[in-house]
Amino acid sequence: MLTGVQQLLPAELADILGRMPDAMKAELEEIRIREGRPLEIGTSRGFWFLSPAGQPLSRPGEAYKPTPDVCRKLLERVTNHSLYAMEEELRRGYITVAGGHRIGLAGRTVLEGGGVRGIRDIAAFNVRIAREVVGASAGLLPKLLDHGRRTLQSTLVVAPPQQGKTTLVRDLARAASSGAWGHPAASGWTGRKVGIVDERSEIAACVRGVPTFDVGPRTDVLDACPKAEGMMMLLRSMSPDILIVDEIGREEDAAAILDASHAGVAVIATAHALDLDDARARPVLGRLLDAGAFRLCAQLQRSGSGLTARVVPVQAAAFRAPAAREPTPLKGGGSHG
């Protein structure tokens, strides 16, 4: 997966990362670059430091340490040599680049009116590598079907960061849009109209409005659009059967999701939470769950044996009924989400 971001990296970094063992390159999920501190990588198997020769190290002592010049070159590349043009991205703390890869940033924040206006003196980067795994949702999709309406049930997908939520919902969009339902009873169903609000340009990885990931033939994408506003725009203009959004959590997100559910549109949304109980303890998510905006909750968990999903009926969970279905092994899993 290194090839997707290699062109962004200064030559010194690209050379070191290019010398990594091939198995690590294939599993690469994160590259953590900190000025004057050890270069670190993350894979599905864990984290390592890298030596100047690209060899993995368990301890930081002999690791390569990026210089201020290397970090400056990296910042220039990811911002296209224009920090001013990236003002909004800097305020949010990350930049999304072609291919859906996200570059997290850390440094000194600039405050205005009590809020963060941006980041300056940037000295740390987290390159999170997006990956497309066609078929990632195959084990889960049949458990989410609404057989009466021949579509998906509204589902909240929860997991801690970096468990593959974005990879999963991207493939759900592809499958639902193309009619690949994966269930004998759904063999005659057609694909549904899917709308994606891709606020961080990670689900579809659009370039000039055109998705570079396969999100299906009947999918419309609003790229780089705030979730709440985008959901209402799609409802008014594109008549989706299914809406997909990533990482909800704000009050305005909840209002838009409730409007969509009242309009009879299935909503697939992701959120950071350990499980359904954890999601209920969060004010915005709890209000949506209590209001019946989601009928199912898919809890993702990564272990040594791979990524699994446990589907929990939301209403039953409210009464603490033991209704969780058996965990489903999932194909692949990405670094985002």
N, C-alpha and C positions, 0 to 999 in steps of 0.2 A: 504493500500500500504506500510505500515511500514515493513512488513515481508521481503521485497526485500532488505532492507539495514540494518536490525537490526543486522545481524551478523558482520557488519563492525564496529559497535559502541562499545566503552568501556562500561563495565557493568553499570556504573553510569548513562550514557546517555540512554542506552537501557531501564533501569528500569524506568526512568522518562517518556520517550516517550511511554513506554508500558502501563502507567497508564492514558494516554489521553482518553477522551471519544471515544467510538467506531466510532461514526459518523465522528469525526475529523481524526481518523486513515484512514478511507476509502477515505477521500478527501485530504490526505496529499500530498503536492507537493514539499515543500522545508523545510529543517531544517537548520537554520543558527546558527552556533556555533562560538562564539567569546570569546577568552580567557578573563576571568575576567569581562565579560559583559553579559547581560541577554540572555538566550536561547530563540530563536524565531522560530516559525513555520509559514509556509504559506500554505493555502488551496485555493480551488477555490472560497471560500467566503471571504478571506481576511487574515490578519496576526495577530498573537497573541504571547504574551510571555507565557512561561510555568513556573509554580511554581515547587518547589521540589517534590510536590505530583502529577505533571502532569496535573494540572488544568490550563485552559486558562485564561490569564489575559490581560486586555486592557492596563495596565500601567506596566512599567518595574520594579517598586520599589521592589516588593516581588518575582521577578522571580529568578529562579536558575541561577547561574553564573558559567560556566565551569572553572575549575582550570587549571593551566599550565600542571599538570600531566595528566588530562583528554585529553587535546588537544594533548599532546605528544603521548599518546596511540592511539588516532585517526589517527594521521599522520603516525605512524608506521603501522597501519592496512591497510590504503588505499594505502601505498607505498610498502607493503609486506616487511617492515623493510629494504628497500633499496632505499634511496633517489637518489643515484647515478644512479640506473637503470631507474629512472623516470625523467632523465634530460630533455628530450624533452617535456614531459608533464608539468614539472615545468616551462619551458620556455613559454609555451602557457597559463599557469595559471589555468589549470584544469587537473583532472585525471578521466578517464572513467573506471568504474569497471563493473564486470560481471552483466548482466541484463540491461546494457545501462545507468545506473545511473551515473550522472556526479558530481564530487566533485570540486567545484570552490575553489580556494585558494587565500589568500591575506596575505601579509607580506612585508618584505623588499626585494626589487628587487636587483639582481646582474647584473651589466652592463658590457658589453664587446663590444668594438668597436662602442660605441654609441647606441647599441641595448640591449634588455633585454636577458640575458643568462639564468636566472632562478629566483627563489624566495627562500629566506632564512628567518629565524625567522618567520615561518608561524604561525599565531595566529588567523586566521579566516577561516572558512570553510562554503561553501554553498552546502549542499547535495540536488541536484535536482533529484527528483524521476521520472524515466521513467515509463510510463504505456502503455500497449497495449490495444487499444480499437478497437476490430474487428467490422467493420461496420462504423467507424468514418467518412469515405468518402462517404457513401451511398447517402447522399443528394446532394453532390457536383459532383460526378463522371459523371452523365448523362449530365451535362452542359459542360463537358470538351471533349466530344467525337468528333472525326474527322470521320464523317460518310463516307466520300469518301475513306479514307484509312483504316477504321476499326481499329482505335487505338485512342490514346489520342492526343489532340492538345498540342503543347508546351505551358507550363503555368508557370508563375512566381507567387509563393504563398508568399504574403507579410503580415506582422503583426509585432507589437512590440514583444519584448521577452516575453516568457511564455504565449503564446496564443494558443499553440497546433499545430504549423506547423509541427514538426517532427512526432507527432502522426498521423497527416493527411496524409503526404506523405508515411509513412510506410503502411497505409491501402490502399492508392492508388496503391502501388506496389503489395500488396496482391491481390486486386481485378482485376487489369489489367492482372496480371500473370495467374490468375485462370479463367479469362473470365467472372467474375461477373460484367457485365457492367451496370446493373440496368436500362436498357432502352428497351422497346418493340422492337424497330427497330434493336437492337443489339443482339437479342436473339440467333441468329445463329453464332455470332462471336466466334472465338476461343480466348484463352488467348494469350497474346503477350510475347515475350522474354524481360525481364526487367533486366537492369543492375543498381546496386546501388553502388555508391562510398561513403563509410561510413567512412569519415575521423576521426570522433570522436567516432566511434563504438556505436552510439546511435540509428540509424535507425533499424538495424537488431540485435544489441547486440550479435555479434558473440563470441563464445567460441571456440578457436582453429579452426577458419575459418568456423564454422557451426552456422547459425543464430539460436538464441533462441526465437526470435519473429517470427510470421507467416508473411513472406513476399511473399508467393506464391510459387507454384510448378515450375515455369519457370523463377525464379529470381536468378541471380548470383551477389555475393557481393564481392567487394574489400574492405577489412576491414583495418582500420587504415592507409589508403592511402591518400596522398594529392589529393584534388579534381581534379585539372587540369591534373596531370599526370595520375590519375586513369581513368578519362573519356577517354583519348587517349588509354590507355591500353585496356579498355573494347571494344572500337570501333575496335581496331585492332584484338582482340583475341576472343571476345564472340558474335559479331554481334547482339547487342541488337536492339530491335525496340523502346524501351523507356529507357532513362537514367534518373536516379533520384539522385539529390545531395542536400545537406542541407547547408544553410547559405553561399551563394556565395557573392562575393564582391571584389575580387582581379582581377587585370588585366589578370593574367594567367587563371583564371576561365573563363573570358569572351572569351578569344581566343579559349579555348577548347569547350565552348558551341557553338560558331560560327562554328567551324569545324564540330561538331555533327549535327547542323541544316543544314549545306551544304550537309551533307551525308544523309539527309532524316530521321534522328532519332529524335523522339519527346523527348524534355527535360522538365522534371518537376524539378524546383529548388525553394528553399525557400530563402528569404532575409529579413533582418530587415528593415522595412519601415512602415510608418503609412498607406499609400495607394499608388496608382499608381503615383500620382503627386509627392509624396515624393520620390518614387523610381526613377523617371525621373530626379530629382534634384541631384542624386548621380552619379558621373562620370561614373563608370563602369556599373551600372545598366542602366543608361540613354543611354549609347552607345549600349548595347544589345537590349533595347527596340526600339531605333531608327533604328537599323539594321534589325529589324523584327525577331529576334531570338525567341521571344515569341509572340504567337497570342492572348493569354488570360492572364489576371491577376486576381488571386483570392485573395480578400482582406478579411482577417479574423478579427473578432472583438468579444471580449467577453463582455457580459453584465450580468445583474442579471438574465436574462432569458436563459443564456447559450451562446454557441459559434455559430456564424453565419458566412456565407461566401457570399460575393457579387462578382460575376464574371463580369469583365469588358473587352470587346474586346479592345486590345491594340491599333489598328489602329484608331478606333473611338475615343478613349480617347485622342489621339494625336491632334485631331481636336476639342476636348472638346465637342464632341457630347454626348447627354444624353442617352448613350446606356447601362448603367449598368443594369444588371438583378436584379430581386428581391432577397434580402438576403435569403440564405438557412440555416435553423437550422441544426447544425451538432451534431452527437452523441459524447458524451464524450469530449475529449480534454485533452492534457497532459501538464506537466509542462515544457517540453523542447520546444525550439524554440522561 
